[in-house]
Amino acid sequence: MLLKELEKHEVRDFVKLMFECNEELKRIFGDEYLGREIMENCYKSFESFEGIFVLKGERILGFVELKTSEIKRNFPLKPFLIMGITKGLKVRLLLSYFDKKPKRNEVYVKHLCAHPRLNVEDLGGTLLDKAIDFALEKGKSVISVWLPVESDFVDLCIERGFEIKRMLESTFTQKHFGRKYYYLLQLRLR
């Protein structure tokens, strides 16, 4: 397995795995194929993939997408308008619900995914270790991530020293994402 930064020619496989790992995305878009097309266009519009790391074998097996205050990367609105103005705006806003703007000393884990048919512990552990290394390289002291309470990644985070800072119980998230409970986990590096 190779852990490396995402490249533009890999975006299609990256987005495909994103939808395989993330039931919330399927629910938000309703139409998985249209959702994949929109997300692919969004990612291909980025000039840099700094902070997006993929684990590759013959294909992408997992990935982590990290944000810092220096990494300015937002989804453009235009690709979503193919769904119509109202639905497109709604989907774009729902995608930003857990998209936290990191503080100056923080790395925020926007997406964390391991192929659902593979060993989440091994792949997820490698990806979390990369997030920690990235934070240290950037001189950051905190890593934060929102995860569904039942996610396998919660235990992996706790094993690496993350603490549960907050639990969200929300009928809004249940309605739109299909899950009512989420944890905000944080790791202090210094």
Buried (B, 14 or more C-beta within 10 A) or exposed (E): EEBEEBEEEBBBBBBBBBBBBBBBBBBBBEEBEEBBBBBBBBBEEBEEBBBBBBBBEEEBBBBBBBBBBEBEBEBEEEBBBEBEEEBBBBBBEBBEBBEBEBBEBBBBBBBBBBBEEBEBBBBBBBBBBBBBEBBBEBEBBBBBBBBBBEBEBBEBBBEBEBEBEEEBEBEEBEEBBEBBEBBBBBBEBE
